[in-house]
Amino acid sequence: MELLKERILREASILNQDVLKLDALLNHQVDPLLTQEMGKEFARLYAETPITKVITVESSGIPVAYATALVLGVPLVFARRKKTLIADPDAYCERVPSFTKGIVTDIMVSRQFLSADDTVLFIDDIIANGDAARGLIKIIERSGATLAGLGIVVEKSFQSGARTIREQGIRVESLAKIASLDGGKIRFE
Ligand code: 5GP
């Protein structure tokens, strides 16, 4: 998505060769019009699939997932991050390491909002090693729901997350693919 790439070049900053700061677009501030365009693009990419729900992980995935759900006319479910893992029989839970925070968090989705009748489109902000995505994919599998695929705003393709998920036979669509951050420069694929 050219508009997104232009905005990344203008507004992102490079923290180190692995991490891009995207606070101005995704992780702290949100541009509603740009986010709406992203939602339209994901809806277009998955137009042939009968999606019943959009799903994401709180919190930075929520705006773009909402924009996508609005265009598709379906509900949005966001996995919640929990501080304690008191076994909850009414929820699917997975433990995921956090790429940026260096801690482990537990994500959960209530059984009430995900079932074998659903075909879900999983939207997220950034994919790096894919741990967060794998956690939610496990939850989707355990619920019996069908995973239509993933829609990722920024794929850092020099890290292995999206590749290993595609190798599992899961469709992954990314709006911007970053091949490298070496030398303090953003290089798109
Ligand atoms: P993963 O689980 O794929 O390794 O990391 C995914 C999550 O970590 C994303 O949802 C995002 O919140 C955070 N993350 C990973 N890499 C970056 C990065 O380069 N910049 C920012 N801002 N967040 C990142």
Residues whose N, C-alpha, C, O or C-beta is under 5 A from the ligand:
A	BS01	5GP	D18 V19 L20 K21 L22 N27 P97 F99 T100 I126 I127 A128 N129 G130 D131 A132 A133 G161
